[in-house]
């Protein structure tokens, strides 16, 4: 069976240290200001890139890599803040069923409206895409089953939510489990390049009134990377 070619993305090195340490036969190259680590894990060929935080960094790094590499699957992983009404505990793992731009739209006298209100899709086509970027639900379901994760919609924001009332409002607006700063950008780029995309997040904190003492980033990054390793080990059952 041919060796699969996987592209792994995390925003920061802290979110990927365990995976980097697990890659064998490593080669490091620089491209467009980003370090690309090529190596093998569980006999799978992997390319790992720390993109930097935020949508623009994620989109830039992913675009540069996709111009050089055609992976069978892009896996983005890292930490996320879980919305309190979603009832995900800290260190839980969740997979996205769709990614949503949480702050692309219009503020009107009647409240916030999604980008549909503008009438110009972010990705045109037979089914135009505005805020929401659906993922392949069969891939997500198989991956979630293998790593024992929850799955549901994720929201991407530029401004991290540090007020519970606002987080609760985003939960009720989108029905989402959690938020990050990069996911929708990666889903967007993968849709443009027609590459399958999977997003794995470990819960580092609840979206409540901001209190860093209640966060557990170490547990979240560890849980997310363990889930990604299980997915890679069983990748032929997923894609």
C-alpha positions, 0 to 999 in steps of 0.5 A: 500500500502506498505511503500516505502524504499528510500535512500537519498544522499547529499554530505554535510549537508548544501545540506540536512538541510531542508530535515533533519529538515522535517524527523520525528521519526528520528533515527541516527546511524553511519556506516563506519564513516558516519551518517545515519539518518532514518526517515519518510517524507510524510509517506515514510521511508527515510534513509539520508546519507551525503556522503562527497564530491567527487566520492570516498566518494559518492561511499563508502557511497552508497556501505556501505548503499546498503550492509545493505539496499535494497531501491526502489530508490536512490535519490542523490541531491545537488548543481551543476555548470551549463554550460553557453551554457545550459542556466540554471539560478541560482537556477534552478533545473535539473534532470539527464537523464544520468551521465558521467565521464568527466575526465575518458579517454585518452589524445591523440595527437588528443585530449581527447578520452573517456574510450572506447579508453582504451577498458576496460569497467567500467561495463561489460555486454551485453551493456558495460558501459564506461563513460556514465551511462544512467538512467531510462528515464521514472522515470526521466521524471515522476519526472521532471514533478512533480517537474517542472525541466529540464532534461538532461545529467550531467557530474561528474568531480574531478576538478571543472571547474572554467574557462568558456572556459573549461566549454563550451568545456565540454558542447560541448563534452558531451551535458551536462547541468551541472557538479558535483563531485559525480553523476557518482559514485553514478550512477555507484554503483547503476548500479552494485547493480541494484537499480534505481537511480535519481539525482536532482541538484540545480544550484548554479553557472554558469561554468564561470571564477570563481567568488564566488560572483556570486554564490547562494548556499542557493537558489540552496540547497533550490530549490533542496530539495524542488524538492526532497520533491515533488518527495517523496510526489508523489513517487508512481507516479514515481517508 
